Amino acid sequence: MEIYLKRLFVLDKYISKLNALMENESVDIKKQEDYYLINKDIINRYLSSDIYQQIHKYNDIYKELDCDNLIKKFIEENKLNKNIYDKKEQREKKIFNIFLQPEKLKIKYVEIPNNFFIINKDVCDFFGNISSKKVIIGNEGIFITNQIIPKGENSESKLLVYFIKSMNIQFDLNNFKVNKVYIFDQEQNFYNELEQKIKGKSTEQYFASRNFLNKGGISNMIDDGKKIFMYINMNRIENYVDKENEPDENRKYIENFYEIMKKSKKIV
């Protein structure tokens, strides 16, 4: 029972910390940290549980208590049945073994995590062995980086950056999803873009300054005749409607990706 409740308490504290980062901090390369990608459905099980809201209130009221004493107090005051929560913990372990990893989609050589959430090490320790990525978080958004070497391409690596819009007003797990994927030939190009073009701007201001085209597939970002990076507009892909004879040089990419997402039940 203690392990099950501790997982809830630690998860709630983490979400409060994530909210604070998105609301009060600006993106900072020096604050890039390891975060772990977990299936969103797992997290949703906890956030939608009957007991979670009670635990959230305790975290707010008894901020001075450490986790162990907070749980002890919570159990005593709520007269919890140990057997019920021991059985819950046993069921959760079985689910973790099957559904812990996030889903993955692929367009061309770009692998994109889908239906996932990020957690820090404190939370991850309660769930199991899952993959980590370097992440930068601020009120400009969440930037998850992934270094890859494309198959069938040259041997030079590329940096994928999965961009998630900041939820600096109210956290909503349903809105935690990749909005765009940026593809950089060199890692430093991403850091330059982050510092010079993204930092200090809202998502809408940055998109407007870069004049992102409202179409799916892979598009190039050109600046003074020079390609800065490529990007995939995930939001357009999610709302894609197949229209006959629509001229689009990236049509094959979006059609193939649409079919993948349809099979994964992302699009109904």
HUBELMO-V487945 format. One record per backbone hydrogen bond with DSSP energy under -0.5 kcal/mol. NH is the residue of the N-H (numbers start at 1). CO is the residue of the C=O. Records with the same first field share a line. If there is no record, write none. Layout:
NH->CO + CO
This chain:
5->1
6->2
7->3
8->4
9->5
10->6
11->7
12->8
13->9
14->10
15->11
16->12
17->13
18->14
19->15
20->16
21->17
22->18
23->19
24->20
25->21
31->28
32->29
33->135
35->133
36->119
37->131
38->36 + 117
39->100
40->115
42->39
43->39
44->40
45->41
46->42 + 43
47->43
48->44
49->46
52->49
53->49
55->51
56->52
57->53
58->54
59->55
60->56
61->57
62->58
63->61
65->62
70->66
71->67
72->68
73->69
74->70
75->71
76->72
77->73
78->74
79->75
80->75
82->80
85->81
86->82
87->83
88->84
89->85
90->86
91->87
92->88
93->89
94->90
95->91
96->92
97->93
98->94 + 95
99->95
100->96
103->114
105->112
107->110
110->107
111->109
112->105
114->103
117->38
119->36
124->120
125->121
126->123
127->124
128->124
130->128
133->35
134->145
135->33
136->143
138->141
139->25
141->138
142->164
143->136
144->142 + 162
145->134 + 143
146->160
148->158
153->150
158->148
159->184
160->146 + 158
161->182
162->144
163->161 + 180
164->142
168->166
175->172
176->173
177->175
179->163
180->163
181->232
182->161
183->230
184->159 + 182
189->186
190->186 + 187
191->187
192->188
193->189
194->190
195->191
196->192
197->193
198->193
199->194
201->198
206->202
207->203
208->204
209->205
210->206
211->207 + 208
212->207
215->213
219->217 + 231
221->229
222->220
223->226
226->223
228->221
229->221
230->183
231->219
232->181
233->217
234->179 + 232
235->179
237->233
238->234
239->235
240->237
243->241
246->243
247->245
251->248
254->250
255->251
256->252
257->253
258->254
259->255
260->256
261->257
262->258
263->259
264->260
265->262
266->261
267->261
